[in-house]
Amino acid sequence: MCLGIPGQIIEITNPENKLAIVNISGVKRQINIACIVDEQHPPETCIGEWVLVHVGFAMNRINQQEAAETLKLLQEIADSQI
């Protein structure tokens, strides 16, 4: 089973290599956006997009509501482990 964590792309750091910075609940990490860009969606258009991140790759675009719901569920799981 794979787990994708919602994050918001805040910066494109290297368009040629398809690298960006994503904010995941306040933690900023560099990720690869190659799976979500193409001729209709170049890297520059990804800023502000919500994506599911898995092992350093943006795997899929999601909307803000879906991201919020997923982050809420993940927080509830984390809180139940305490």
N, C-alpha and C positions, 0 to 999 in steps of 0.2 A: 504494500500500500504506500502511496506517495502522499505527502502533505504539502500543499501549496499555501504559503502565507501571504495575505494581502499586503501590498505596499504601494506607495504613490511615487511615481518617477518625478524627481525634482530637478534633475540636471542631466544633460548629455555630456559626458566627459570625453568621448572619443567616437565620433560618428562613423569613421572609417571601420573601426573594429567593433562597432555596435555596443559600446559600453556606456552605462548610465549610472547615476546615483539614485537609489530608491530609499524612501523613508518608511520604515516599518515600526510603527508605534514609537517614534522618536529616535530609533536607531538607524543610522545612515550607513548604507553599504553599497559597494559597486556591484553591479550585475551586468549580465550579457542580455541584450534585447533582440538578438538575431531572430528568435522565434516569433516575434510580433511585428517585425518591420518588413516592408516590401515596397514596391514602386508607388502604391497608393498611400502607404503609411510610412514615410521616411522617418529616420530617427528624430529629427527636429520636432515632429508632430507628437511625440510621446510625452513631452513634459506635461505634467498634471494628470496623466493617465493612471488609473488604478490597474494593477496587474497581480497575478498570482506568481509568487517567486518560489522556485524549488531548486535547491543546490546551486544557487548563483545565477539562475536563468529565469527571465520573465517568460512564463509558459503560455499565458493567456491574458487577454484584457478582460476586466470585469468593471461593473459600474460601482459607483460610490456606495450605494445602499447595500449591495452584495458584500462589498469589502467591510462595511461597518458591522453587518450581521455576523460575518465570519470572525472578525476580530473579537466581537462580544462573546461568541461561543468559545473561542480559544481562551479568553480571559476567565470564563466560568470554569473551564476544565482546569486551568492553572490554579484557580482559587480553591477548587475542591481537593487539590492535592496537598494543601497545607494542613 
